[in-house]
Amino acid sequence: RHLIGAMDELENVNCFILGDGPAKEKLMRLSKNMNVKFLGHVKQKRVLAYLSCFKILVVPSIANEGFPNVIIEAMSVGTPVIGTDVDSIKEIITKNNCGMVVRKGSSSDLSRAISVMLNDDNFLSEASKNAIVNISRYHWDVIGPKFERMFLEVIDS
């Protein structure tokens, strides 16, 4: 709902929401007469195609979601990310300089960040380059051994 609130403050910006969820009907009502399109469920094999077409990805989470794969997927195709200051989201974005972090639950912060990113081609370009360069941190050949060490430490303790 915070993204819908942000969209209410923006002009000439299109928003595409992928996926279905329990709040979809409510969000559709809230976004009536706005430039918001609900694309529904997207097959996994099509997600990267969509993400590569978007100028930015907005992840307006208000609760910790663990490690959101969609951010890594966006980074892999060079799509900059706006996310909230929730643990892992904030860490991924700031560590990789691939977007902007805003306060969770703030439609006005989301609106400002969207406007800044869409109107600053240099920032958008740098965030995109950083995403592509830093995605290698999340390849399985890098994180697999880290998981293995962690599991071995747990078993040994």
Secondary structure, DSSP 4 states (H G I P E B T S, - for coil): -HHHHHHHT-SS--EEEES--TTHHHHHHHTTTSSEEEEE---HHHHHHHHHH-S-EEE--SS--SS-HHHHHHHHTT--EEEES-HHHHHHHHHHT-EEEE-TT-HHHHHHHHHHHHH-HHHHHHHHHHHHHHGGGGSHHHHHHHHHHHHHHHHH-
